């Protein structure tokens, strides 16, 4: 499975979470954090998709995705352990931890495997 298949929904989830956090609690940190991380992930997913379409790998996109997911795991994991609130800290920490492991796997396995076209 290519990384952008999961990164697009992950980025959208973070953007929506930031918007919802701002709408419900007027939380500017939620808005900024959700938009910044979500939009960076969407950019990385787009770069990865473009690289795949060119039949190459975008290790810059993979590294960016990994770093963002790891930072979110750390920050939201700490917030969860301080507050014990599942929503949003626990959920975001859990999803981000899974995504971090997925991205590490993708890096270790050589990125998105480009299918070679059959000779005509």
Secondary structure, 3 states (H helix, E strand, C coil): CCHHHHHHHHHHHHHHHHHHHHHHHCCHHHHHHHHHHHHHHHHHHHHHHHHHHCCCCCHHHHHHHHHHHHHHHHHHHHHHHHHCCHHHHHHHHHHHHHHHHHHHHHHHCCCCCCCCCCCC
